[in-house]
């Protein structure tokens, strides 16, 4: 296992110590768990399609089904 040193403000160190004591873990274990959770949230699939990346908003709007191809929808666009 690698070692990492970091500087914490006293208030953050106190909060970390309280969290570690409540969990019955070391401060290092709590920091490792928090870092793992943070990095997991930041991870995006490497081979995800646009639809997969926008799955939470896909289909939430209504409009004409032929909006991208219907020339009548383009009249006056950009003016």
PyMOL Python script that loads the backbone (N, CA, C, O; Angstrom):
from pymol import cmd

cmd.read_pdbstr("""\
ATOM      1  N   UNK A   1       0.853  -1.171   0.000  1.00  0.00           N
ATOM      2  CA  UNK A   1       0.000   0.000   0.000  1.00  0.00           C
ATOM      3  C   UNK A   1       0.897   1.232   0.000  1.00  0.00           C
ATOM      4  O   UNK A   1       1.900   1.275   0.712  1.00  0.00           O
ATOM      5  N   UNK A   2       0.537   2.227  -0.794  1.00  0.00           N
ATOM      6  CA  UNK A   2       1.297   3.473  -0.885  1.00  0.00           C
ATOM      7  C   UNK A   2       0.922   4.394   0.267  1.00  0.00           C
ATOM      8  O   UNK A   2      -0.159   4.269   0.843  1.00  0.00           O
ATOM      9  N   UNK A   3       1.817   5.317   0.601  1.00  0.00           N
ATOM     10  CA  UNK A   3       1.575   6.300   1.652  1.00  0.00           C
ATOM     11  C   UNK A   3       1.407   7.668   1.021  1.00  0.00           C
ATOM     12  O   UNK A   3       2.131   8.026   0.092  1.00  0.00           O
ATOM     13  N   UNK A   4       0.452   8.430   1.526  1.00  0.00           N
ATOM     14  CA  UNK A   4       0.186   9.779   1.052  1.00  0.00           C
ATOM     15  C   UNK A   4       0.109  10.701   2.257  1.00  0.00           C
ATOM     16  O   UNK A   4      -0.569  10.393   3.237  1.00  0.00           O
ATOM     17  N   UNK A   5       0.796  11.819   2.189  1.00  0.00           N
ATOM     18  CA  UNK A   5       0.731  12.811   3.263  1.00  0.00           C
ATOM     19  C   UNK A   5      -0.075  13.993   2.763  1.00  0.00           C
ATOM     20  O   UNK A   5       0.051  14.391   1.605  1.00  0.00           O
ATOM     21  N   UNK A   6      -0.901  14.556   3.631  1.00  0.00           N
ATOM     22  CA  UNK A   6      -1.645  15.743   3.266  1.00  0.00           C
ATOM     23  C   UNK A   6      -1.856  16.613   4.484  1.00  0.00           C
ATOM     24  O   UNK A   6      -1.796  16.150   5.623  1.00  0.00           O
ATOM     25  N   UNK A   7      -2.104  17.878   4.221  1.00  0.00           N
ATOM     26  CA  UNK A   7      -2.315  18.831   5.303  1.00  0.00           C
ATOM     27  C   UNK A   7      -3.805  19.122   5.411  1.00  0.00           C
ATOM     28  O   UNK A   7      -4.481  19.359   4.410  1.00  0.00           O
ATOM     29  N   UNK A   8      -4.306  19.099   6.647  1.00  0.00           N
ATOM     30  CA  UNK A   8      -5.718  19.375   6.914  1.00  0.00           C
ATOM     31  C   UNK A   8      -5.824  20.532   7.893  1.00  0.00           C
ATOM     32  O   UNK A   8      -5.014  20.673   8.808  1.00  0.00           O
ATOM     33  N   UNK A   9      -6.843  21.357   7.679  1.00  0.00           N
ATOM     34  CA  UNK A   9      -7.141  22.375   8.689  1.00  0.00           C
ATOM     35  C   UNK A   9      -7.567  21.639   9.960  1.00  0.00           C
ATOM     36  O   UNK A   9      -8.089  20.525   9.904  1.00  0.00           O
ATOM     37  N   UNK A  10      -7.339  22.271  11.083  1.00  0.00           N
ATOM     38  CA  UNK A  10      -7.641  21.639  12.361  1.00  0.00           C
ATOM     39  C   UNK A  10      -9.111  21.225  12.453  1.00  0.00           C
ATOM     40  O   UNK A  10      -9.426  20.158  12.980  1.00  0.00           O
ATOM     41  N   UNK A  11     -10.004  22.066  11.943  1.00  0.00           N
ATOM     42  CA  UNK A  11     -11.434  21.745  12.022  1.00  0.00           C
ATOM     43  C   UNK A  11     -11.773  20.504  11.199  1.00  0.00           C
ATOM     44  O   UNK A  11     -12.588  19.683  11.621  1.00  0.00           O
ATOM     45  N   UNK A  12     -11.151  20.362  10.026  1.00  0.00           N
ATOM     46  CA  UNK A  12     -11.402  19.182   9.201  1.00  0.00           C
ATOM     47  C   UNK A  12     -10.824  17.936   9.856  1.00  0.00           C
ATOM     48  O   UNK A  12     -11.439  16.870   9.822  1.00  0.00           O
ATOM     49  N   UNK A  13      -9.657  18.066  10.446  1.00  0.00           N
ATOM     50  CA  UNK A  13      -9.058  16.941  11.154  1.00  0.00           C
ATOM     51  C   UNK A  13      -9.941  16.502  12.327  1.00  0.00           C
ATOM     52  O   UNK A  13     -10.101  15.306  12.574  1.00  0.00           O
ATOM     53  N   UNK A  14     -10.507  17.465  13.042  1.00  0.00           N
ATOM     54  CA  UNK A  14     -11.409  17.138  14.158  1.00  0.00           C
ATOM     55  C   UNK A  14     -12.642  16.395  13.664  1.00  0.00           C
ATOM     56  O   UNK A  14     -13.067  15.410  14.268  1.00  0.00           O
ATOM     57  N   UNK A  15     -13.219  16.876  12.552  1.00  0.00           N
ATOM     58  CA  UNK A  15     -14.403  16.207  11.999  1.00  0.00           C
ATOM     59  C   UNK A  15     -14.067  14.799  11.530  1.00  0.00           C
ATOM     60  O   UNK A  15     -14.857  13.871  11.702  1.00  0.00           O
ATOM     61  N   UNK A  16     -12.881  14.650  10.934  1.00  0.00           N
ATOM     62  CA  UNK A  16     -12.429  13.335  10.485  1.00  0.00           C
ATOM     63  C   UNK A  16     -12.246  12.398  11.675  1.00  0.00           C
ATOM     64  O   UNK A  16     -12.629  11.230  11.609  1.00  0.00           O
ATOM     65  N   UNK A  17     -11.664  12.901  12.758  1.00  0.00           N
ATOM     66  CA  UNK A  17     -11.452  12.086  13.955  1.00  0.00           C
ATOM     67  C   UNK A  17     -12.783  11.629  14.547  1.00  0.00           C
ATOM     68  O   UNK A  17     -12.911  10.484  14.982  1.00  0.00           O
ATOM     69  N   UNK A  18     -13.772  12.520  14.563  1.00  0.00           N
ATOM     70  CA  UNK A  18     -15.095  12.167  15.094  1.00  0.00           C
ATOM     71  C   UNK A  18     -15.743  11.089  14.223  1.00  0.00           C
ATOM     72  O   UNK A  18     -16.300  10.120  14.738  1.00  0.00           O
ATOM     73  N   UNK A  19     -15.666  11.264  12.890  1.00  0.00           N
ATOM     74  CA  UNK A  19     -16.247  10.279  11.968  1.00  0.00           C
ATOM     75  C   UNK A  19     -15.569   8.924  12.126  1.00  0.00           C
ATOM     76  O   UNK A  19     -16.235   7.889  12.129  1.00  0.00           O
ATOM     77  N   UNK A  20     -14.260   8.929  12.256  1.00  0.00           N
ATOM     78  CA  UNK A  20     -13.525   7.670  12.416  1.00  0.00           C
ATOM     79  C   UNK A  20     -13.911   6.972  13.713  1.00  0.00           C
ATOM     80  O   UNK A  20     -14.087   5.754  13.743  1.00  0.00           O
ATOM     81  N   UNK A  21     -14.043   7.745  14.779  1.00  0.00           N
ATOM     82  CA  UNK A  21     -14.408   7.156  16.077  1.00  0.00           C
ATOM     83  C   UNK A  21     -15.813   6.553  16.020  1.00  0.00           C
ATOM     84  O   UNK A  21     -16.038   5.456  16.530  1.00  0.00           O
ATOM     85  N   UNK A  22     -16.758   7.267  15.401  1.00  0.00           N
ATOM     86  CA  UNK A  22     -18.132   6.757  15.276  1.00  0.00           C
ATOM     87  C   UNK A  22     -18.174   5.444  14.502  1.00  0.00           C
ATOM     88  O   UNK A  22     -18.950   4.547  14.831  1.00  0.00           O
ATOM     89  N   UNK A  23     -17.341   5.337  13.481  1.00  0.00           N
ATOM     90  CA  UNK A  23     -17.323   4.141  12.638  1.00  0.00           C
ATOM     91  C   UNK A  23     -16.447   3.031  13.198  1.00  0.00           C
ATOM     92  O   UNK A  23     -16.507   1.890  12.739  1.00  0.00           O
ATOM     93  N   UNK A  24     -15.636   3.371  14.192  1.00  0.00           N
ATOM     94  CA  UNK A  24     -14.715   2.377  14.727  1.00  0.00           C
ATOM     95  C   UNK A  24     -13.597   2.065  13.745  1.00  0.00           C
ATOM     96  O   UNK A  24     -13.112   0.935  13.677  1.00  0.00           O
ATOM     97  N   UNK A  25     -13.191   3.081  12.983  1.00  0.00           N
ATOM     98  CA  UNK A  25     -12.149   2.911  11.977  1.00  0.00           C
ATOM     99  C   UNK A  25     -11.037   3.925  12.237  1.00  0.00           C
ATOM    100  O   UNK A  25     -11.177   4.834  13.055  1.00  0.00           O
ATOM    101  N   UNK A  26      -9.944   3.744  11.525  1.00  0.00           N
ATOM    102  CA  UNK A  26      -8.885   4.743  11.583  1.00  0.00           C
ATOM    103  C   UNK A  26      -9.249   5.904  10.664  1.00  0.00           C
ATOM    104  O   UNK A  26     -10.105   5.779   9.788  1.00  0.00           O
ATOM    105  N   UNK A  27      -8.581   7.034  10.883  1.00  0.00           N
ATOM    106  CA  UNK A  27      -8.793   8.179   9.997  1.00  0.00           C
ATOM    107  C   UNK A  27      -8.382   7.821   8.570  1.00  0.00           C
ATOM    108  O   UNK A  27      -9.027   8.246   7.611  1.00  0.00           O
ATOM    109  N   UNK A  28      -7.326   7.052   8.431  1.00  0.00           N
ATOM    110  CA  UNK A  28      -6.879   6.632   7.098  1.00  0.00           C
ATOM    111  C   UNK A  28      -7.948   5.829   6.376  1.00  0.00           C
ATOM    112  O   UNK A  28      -8.162   6.022   5.179  1.00  0.00           O
ATOM    113  N   UNK A  29      -8.619   4.934   7.084  1.00  0.00           N
ATOM    114  CA  UNK A  29      -9.661   4.112   6.470  1.00  0.00           C
ATOM    115  C   UNK A  29     -10.838   4.975   6.010  1.00  0.00           C
ATOM    116  O   UNK A  29     -11.406   4.744   4.942  1.00  0.00           O
ATOM    117  N   UNK A  30     -11.197   5.967   6.822  1.00  0.00           N
ATOM    118  CA  UNK A  30     -12.301   6.857   6.449  1.00  0.00           C
ATOM    119  C   UNK A  30     -11.918   7.674   5.220  1.00  0.00           C
ATOM    120  O   UNK A  30     -12.735   7.844   4.315  1.00  0.00           O
ATOM    121  N   UNK A  31     -10.687   8.181   5.176  1.00  0.00           N
ATOM    122  CA  UNK A  31     -10.238   8.966   4.023  1.00  0.00           C
ATOM    123  C   UNK A  31     -10.198   8.100   2.768  1.00  0.00           C
ATOM    124  O   UNK A  31     -10.617   8.545   1.700  1.00  0.00           O
ATOM    125  N   UNK A  32      -9.695   6.860   2.882  1.00  0.00           N
ATOM    126  CA  UNK A  32      -9.666   5.962   1.722  1.00  0.00           C
ATOM    127  C   UNK A  32     -11.071   5.710   1.199  1.00  0.00           C
ATOM    128  O   UNK A  32     -11.298   5.741  -0.010  1.00  0.00           O
ATOM    129  N   UNK A  33     -12.019   5.460   2.102  1.00  0.00           N
ATOM    130  CA  UNK A  33     -13.403   5.198   1.702  1.00  0.00           C
ATOM    131  C   UNK A  33     -14.015   6.426   1.021  1.00  0.00           C
ATOM    132  O   UNK A  33     -14.700   6.296   0.006  1.00  0.00           O
ATOM    133  N   UNK A  34     -13.771   7.612   1.575  1.00  0.00           N
ATOM    134  CA  UNK A  34     -14.310   8.844   0.998  1.00  0.00           C
ATOM    135  C   UNK A  34     -13.698   9.119  -0.366  1.00  0.00           C
ATOM    136  O   UNK A  34     -14.397   9.544  -1.285  1.00  0.00           O
ATOM    137  N   UNK A  35     -12.405   8.881  -0.503  1.00  0.00           N
ATOM    138  CA  UNK A  35     -11.724   9.103  -1.773  1.00  0.00           C
ATOM    139  C   UNK A  35     -12.225   8.132  -2.833  1.00  0.00           C
ATOM    140  O   UNK A  35     -12.427   8.514  -3.986  1.00  0.00           O
ATOM    141  N   UNK A  36     -12.422   6.900  -2.450  1.00  0.00           N
ATOM    142  CA  UNK A  36     -12.954   5.894  -3.379  1.00  0.00           C
ATOM    143  C   UNK A  36     -14.353   6.288  -3.854  1.00  0.00           C
ATOM    144  O   UNK A  36     -14.653   6.183  -5.043  1.00  0.00           O
ATOM    145  N   UNK A  37     -15.208   6.740  -2.937  1.00  0.00           N
ATOM    146  CA  UNK A  37     -16.564   7.165  -3.308  1.00  0.00           C
ATOM    147  C   UNK A  37     -16.516   8.365  -4.240  1.00  0.00           C
ATOM    148  O   UNK A  37     -17.268   8.420  -5.214  1.00  0.00           O
ATOM    149  N   UNK A  38     -15.642   9.328  -3.956  1.00  0.00           N
ATOM    150  CA  UNK A  38     -15.505  10.511  -4.803  1.00  0.00           C
ATOM    151  C   UNK A  38     -15.054  10.129  -6.206  1.00  0.00           C
ATOM    152  O   UNK A  38     -15.619  10.603  -7.192  1.00  0.00           O
ATOM    153  N   UNK A  39     -14.051   9.284  -6.298  1.00  0.00           N
ATOM    154  CA  UNK A  39     -13.528   8.887  -7.603  1.00  0.00           C
ATOM    155  C   UNK A  39     -14.529   8.030  -8.367  1.00  0.00           C
ATOM    156  O   UNK A  39     -14.562   8.084  -9.597  1.00  0.00           O
ATOM    157  N   UNK A  40     -15.330   7.257  -7.686  1.00  0.00           N
ATOM    158  CA  UNK A  40     -16.367   6.450  -8.342  1.00  0.00           C
ATOM    159  C   UNK A  40     -17.408   7.358  -8.979  1.00  0.00           C
ATOM    160  O   UNK A  40     -17.874   7.083 -10.085  1.00  0.00           O
ATOM    161  N   UNK A  41     -17.781   8.447  -8.287  1.00  0.00           N
ATOM    162  CA  UNK A  41     -18.747   9.409  -8.834  1.00  0.00           C
ATOM    163  C   UNK A  41     -18.202  10.093 -10.072  1.00  0.00           C
ATOM    164  O   UNK A  41     -18.956  10.387 -10.999  1.00  0.00           O
ATOM    165  N   UNK A  42     -16.908  10.350 -10.100  1.00  0.00           N
ATOM    166  CA  UNK A  42     -16.284  11.071 -11.203  1.00  0.00           C
ATOM    167  C   UNK A  42     -16.092  10.204 -12.441  1.00  0.00           C
ATOM    168  O   UNK A  42     -15.852  10.725 -13.530  1.00  0.00           O
ATOM    169  N   UNK A  43     -16.192   8.917 -12.287  1.00  0.00           N
ATOM    170  CA  UNK A  43     -15.937   7.994 -13.389  1.00  0.00           C
ATOM    171  C   UNK A  43     -17.074   8.053 -14.408  1.00  0.00           C
ATOM    172  O   UNK A  43     -18.250   7.992 -14.048  1.00  0.00           O
ATOM    173  N   UNK A  44     -16.711   8.171 -15.666  1.00  0.00           N
ATOM    174  CA  UNK A  44     -17.686   8.089 -16.748  1.00  0.00           C
ATOM    175  C   UNK A  44     -17.295   6.930 -17.647  1.00  0.00           C
ATOM    176  O   UNK A  44     -16.111   6.703 -17.894  1.00  0.00           O
ATOM    177  N   UNK A  45     -18.265   6.214 -18.126  1.00  0.00           N
ATOM    178  CA  UNK A  45     -17.950   5.069 -18.982  1.00  0.00           C
ATOM    179  C   UNK A  45     -17.147   5.504 -20.206  1.00  0.00           C
ATOM    180  O   UNK A  45     -17.478   6.510 -20.834  1.00  0.00           O
ATOM    181  N   UNK A  46     -16.114   4.771 -20.546  1.00  0.00           N
ATOM    182  CA  UNK A  46     -15.260   5.112 -21.691  1.00  0.00           C
ATOM    183  C   UNK A  46     -15.962   4.870 -23.019  1.00  0.00           C
ATOM    184  O   UNK A  46     -15.712   5.597 -23.980  1.00  0.00           O
ATOM    185  N   UNK A  47     -16.818   3.886 -23.100  1.00  0.00           N
ATOM    186  CA  UNK A  47     -17.460   3.543 -24.362  1.00  0.00           C
ATOM    187  C   UNK A  47     -18.950   3.887 -24.353  1.00  0.00           C
ATOM    188  O   UNK A  47     -19.732   3.260 -25.068  1.00  0.00           O
ATOM    189  N   UNK A  48     -19.343   4.860 -23.565  1.00  0.00           N
ATOM    190  CA  UNK A  48     -20.753   5.211 -23.479  1.00  0.00           C
ATOM    191  C   UNK A  48     -21.177   6.009 -24.708  1.00  0.00           C
ATOM    192  O   UNK A  48     -20.425   6.840 -25.215  1.00  0.00           O
ATOM    193  N   UNK A  49     -22.382   5.744 -25.173  1.00  0.00           N
ATOM    194  CA  UNK A  49     -22.928   6.506 -26.292  1.00  0.00           C
ATOM    195  C   UNK A  49     -23.506   7.816 -25.767  1.00  0.00           C
ATOM    196  O   UNK A  49     -23.648   7.999 -24.558  1.00  0.00           O
ATOM    197  N   UNK A  50     -23.833   8.712 -26.670  1.00  0.00           N
ATOM    198  CA  UNK A  50     -24.466   9.974 -26.266  1.00  0.00           C
ATOM    199  C   UNK A  50     -25.765   9.699 -25.520  1.00  0.00           C
ATOM    200  O   UNK A  50     -26.069  10.364 -24.529  1.00  0.00           O
ATOM    201  N   UNK A  51     -26.527   8.723 -25.994  1.00  0.00           N
ATOM    202  CA  UNK A  51     -27.793   8.390 -25.344  1.00  0.00           C
ATOM    203  C   UNK A  51     -27.544   7.891 -23.920  1.00  0.00           C
ATOM    204  O   UNK A  51     -28.275   8.267 -23.003  1.00  0.00           O
ATOM    205  N   UNK A  52     -26.534   7.056 -23.721  1.00  0.00           N
ATOM    206  CA  UNK A  52     -26.232   6.561 -22.380  1.00  0.00           C
ATOM    207  C   UNK A  52     -25.800   7.689 -21.447  1.00  0.00           C
ATOM    208  O   UNK A  52     -26.170   7.703 -20.272  1.00  0.00           O
ATOM    209  N   UNK A  53     -25.021   8.629 -21.968  1.00  0.00           N
ATOM    210  CA  UNK A  53     -24.567   9.748 -21.151  1.00  0.00           C
ATOM    211  C   UNK A  53     -25.696  10.704 -20.800  1.00  0.00           C
ATOM    212  O   UNK A  53     -25.670  11.335 -19.743  1.00  0.00           O
ATOM    213  N   UNK A  54     -26.696  10.817 -21.686  1.00  0.00           N
ATOM    214  CA  UNK A  54     -27.804  11.741 -21.463  1.00  0.00           C
ATOM    215  C   UNK A  54     -29.091  11.004 -21.104  1.00  0.00           C
ATOM    216  O   UNK A  54     -30.180  11.553 -21.272  1.00  0.00           O
ATOM    217  N   UNK A  55     -28.985   9.787 -20.621  1.00  0.00           N
ATOM    218  CA  UNK A  55     -30.159   8.956 -20.351  1.00  0.00           C
ATOM    219  C   UNK A  55     -31.125   9.606 -19.368  1.00  0.00           C
ATOM    220  O   UNK A  55     -32.334   9.400 -19.470  1.00  0.00           O
ATOM    221  N   UNK A  56     -30.615  10.388 -18.416  1.00  0.00           N
ATOM    222  CA  UNK A  56     -31.494  10.988 -17.423  1.00  0.00           C
ATOM    223  C   UNK A  56     -32.352  12.121 -18.001  1.00  0.00           C
ATOM    224  O   UNK A  56     -33.366  12.483 -17.404  1.00  0.00           O
ATOM    225  N   UNK A  57     -31.966  12.683 -19.146  1.00  0.00           N
ATOM    226  CA  UNK A  57     -32.755  13.766 -19.746  1.00  0.00           C
ATOM    227  C   UNK A  57     -33.358  13.387 -21.088  1.00  0.00           C
ATOM    228  O   UNK A  57     -34.186  14.130 -21.616  1.00  0.00           O
ATOM    229  N   UNK A  58     -32.971  12.263 -21.646  1.00  0.00           N
ATOM    230  CA  UNK A  58     -33.494  11.837 -22.943  1.00  0.00           C
ATOM    231  C   UNK A  58     -34.991  11.606 -22.857  1.00  0.00           C
ATOM    232  O   UNK A  58     -35.476  10.896 -21.977  1.00  0.00           O
ATOM    233  N   UNK A  59     -35.716  12.215 -23.782  1.00  0.00           N
ATOM    234  CA  UNK A  59     -37.159  12.031 -23.846  1.00  0.00           C
ATOM    235  C   UNK A  59     -37.946  12.908 -22.899  1.00  0.00           C
ATOM    236  O   UNK A  59     -39.149  12.699 -22.739  1.00  0.00           O
ATOM    237  N   UNK A  60     -37.319  13.880 -22.268  1.00  0.00           N
ATOM    238  CA  UNK A  60     -38.043  14.703 -21.305  1.00  0.00           C
ATOM    239  C   UNK A  60     -38.733  15.908 -21.966  1.00  0.00           C
ATOM    240  O   UNK A  60     -39.499  16.614 -21.311  1.00  0.00           O
ATOM    241  N   UNK A  61     -38.467  16.144 -23.244  1.00  0.00           N
ATOM    242  CA  UNK A  61     -39.086  17.262 -23.957  1.00  0.00           C
ATOM    243  C   UNK A  61     -40.039  16.747 -25.011  1.00  0.00           C
ATOM    244  O   UNK A  61     -39.907  15.622 -25.492  1.00  0.00           O
ATOM    245  N   UNK A  62     -41.006  17.582 -25.368  1.00  0.00           N
ATOM    246  CA  UNK A  62     -41.950  17.219 -26.417  1.00  0.00           C
ATOM    247  C   UNK A  62     -41.765  18.167 -27.588  1.00  0.00           C
ATOM    248  O   UNK A  62     -41.383  19.322 -27.405  1.00  0.00           O
ATOM    249  N   UNK A  63     -42.035  17.683 -28.778  1.00  0.00           N
ATOM    250  CA  UNK A  63     -41.922  18.498 -29.977  1.00  0.00           C
ATOM    251  C   UNK A  63     -42.199  17.639 -31.192  1.00  0.00           C
ATOM    252  O   UNK A  63     -42.518  16.457 -31.065  1.00  0.00           O
ATOM    253  N   UNK A  64     -42.077  18.232 -32.370  1.00  0.00           N
ATOM    254  CA  UNK A  64     -42.332  17.468 -33.596  1.00  0.00           C
ATOM    255  C   UNK A  64     -41.326  16.332 -33.740  1.00  0.00           C
ATOM    256  O   UNK A  64     -40.145  16.502 -33.439  1.00  0.00           O
ATOM    257  N   UNK A  65     -41.790  15.184 -34.194  1.00  0.00           N
ATOM    258  CA  UNK A  65     -40.929  14.022 -34.348  1.00  0.00           C
ATOM    259  C   UNK A  65     -39.903  14.216 -35.463  1.00  0.00           C
ATOM    260  O   UNK A  65     -38.840  13.595 -35.443  1.00  0.00           O
ATOM    261  N   UNK A  66     -40.221  15.085 -36.445  1.00  0.00           N
ATOM    262  CA  UNK A  66     -39.323  15.289 -37.581  1.00  0.00           C
ATOM    263  C   UNK A  66     -38.560  16.611 -37.495  1.00  0.00           C
ATOM    264  O   UNK A  66     -38.232  17.199 -38.526  1.00  0.00           O
ATOM    265  N   UNK A  67     -38.280  17.073 -36.312  1.00  0.00           N
ATOM    266  CA  UNK A  67     -37.650  18.379 -36.116  1.00  0.00           C
ATOM    267  C   UNK A  67     -36.299  18.486 -36.809  1.00  0.00           C
ATOM    268  O   UNK A  67     -35.958  19.554 -37.318  1.00  0.00           O
ATOM    269  N   UNK A  68     -35.530  17.417 -36.842  1.00  0.00           N
ATOM    270  CA  UNK A  68     -34.202  17.491 -37.443  1.00  0.00           C
ATOM    271  C   UNK A  68     -34.220  17.387 -38.958  1.00  0.00           C
ATOM    272  O   UNK A  68     -33.232  17.738 -39.603  1.00  0.00           O
ATOM    273  N   UNK A  69     -35.305  16.919 -39.539  1.00  0.00           N
ATOM    274  CA  UNK A  69     -35.355  16.736 -40.993  1.00  0.00           C
ATOM    275  C   UNK A  69     -36.440  17.546 -41.669  1.00  0.00           C
ATOM    276  O   UNK A  69     -36.378  17.737 -42.884  1.00  0.00           O
ATOM    277  N   UNK A  70     -37.418  18.024 -40.951  1.00  0.00           N
ATOM    278  CA  UNK A  70     -38.540  18.761 -41.550  1.00  0.00           C
ATOM    279  C   UNK A  70     -38.147  20.192 -41.892  1.00  0.00           C
ATOM    280  O   UNK A  70     -37.927  21.010 -40.999  1.00  0.00           O
ATOM    281  N   UNK A  71     -38.060  20.493 -43.184  1.00  0.00           N
ATOM    282  CA  UNK A  71     -37.636  21.822 -43.642  1.00  0.00           C
ATOM    283  C   UNK A  71     -38.579  22.929 -43.175  1.00  0.00           C
ATOM    284  O   UNK A  71     -38.148  24.064 -42.972  1.00  0.00           O
ATOM    285  N   UNK A  72     -39.862  22.608 -43.003  1.00  0.00           N
ATOM    286  CA  UNK A  72     -40.816  23.635 -42.568  1.00  0.00           C
ATOM    287  C   UNK A  72     -40.496  24.165 -41.169  1.00  0.00           C
ATOM    288  O   UNK A  72     -40.901  25.274 -40.822  1.00  0.00           O
ATOM    289  N   UNK A  73     -39.784  23.395 -40.378  1.00  0.00           N
ATOM    290  CA  UNK A  73     -39.409  23.830 -39.036  1.00  0.00           C
ATOM    291  C   UNK A  73     -38.221  24.792 -39.057  1.00  0.00           C
ATOM    292  O   UNK A  73     -37.956  25.469 -38.063  1.00  0.00           O
ATOM    293  N   UNK A  74     -37.501  24.858 -40.186  1.00  0.00           N
ATOM    294  CA  UNK A  74     -36.307  25.685 -40.291  1.00  0.00           C
ATOM    295  C   UNK A  74     -36.600  27.098 -40.784  1.00  0.00           C
ATOM    296  O   UNK A  74     -35.720  27.957 -40.734  1.00  0.00           O
ATOM    297  N   UNK A  75     -37.824  27.359 -41.261  1.00  0.00           N
ATOM    298  CA  UNK A  75     -38.159  28.689 -41.772  1.00  0.00           C
ATOM    299  C   UNK A  75     -38.038  29.725 -40.663  1.00  0.00           C
ATOM    300  O   UNK A  75     -38.646  29.582 -39.602  1.00  0.00           O
ATOM    301  N   UNK A  76     -37.251  30.767 -40.911  1.00  0.00           N
ATOM    302  CA  UNK A  76     -37.065  31.844 -39.925  1.00  0.00           C
ATOM    303  C   UNK A  76     -36.007  31.549 -38.882  1.00  0.00           C
ATOM    304  O   UNK A  76     -35.748  32.387 -38.019  1.00  0.00           O
ATOM    305  N   UNK A  77     -35.392  30.384 -38.939  1.00  0.00           N
ATOM    306  CA  UNK A  77     -34.367  30.027 -37.957  1.00  0.00           C
ATOM    307  C   UNK A  77     -33.129  30.883 -38.184  1.00  0.00           C
ATOM    308  O   UNK A  77     -32.674  31.013 -39.320  1.00  0.00           O
ATOM    309  N   UNK A  78     -32.584  31.458 -37.147  1.00  0.00           N
ATOM    310  CA  UNK A  78     -31.370  32.238 -37.231  1.00  0.00           C
ATOM    311  C   UNK A  78     -31.579  33.709 -37.559  1.00  0.00           C
ATOM    312  O   UNK A  78     -30.607  34.443 -37.734  1.00  0.00           O
ATOM    313  N   UNK A  79     -32.797  34.141 -37.645  1.00  0.00           N
ATOM    314  CA  UNK A  79     -33.078  35.562 -37.940  1.00  0.00           C
ATOM    315  C   UNK A  79     -33.478  36.290 -36.706  1.00  0.00           C
ATOM    316  O   UNK A  79     -33.751  37.490 -36.758  1.00  0.00           O
TER     317      UNK A  79
END
""", "prot")
cmd.dss("prot")
cmd.show_as("cartoon", "prot")
cmd.util.cbc("prot")
cmd.orient("prot")
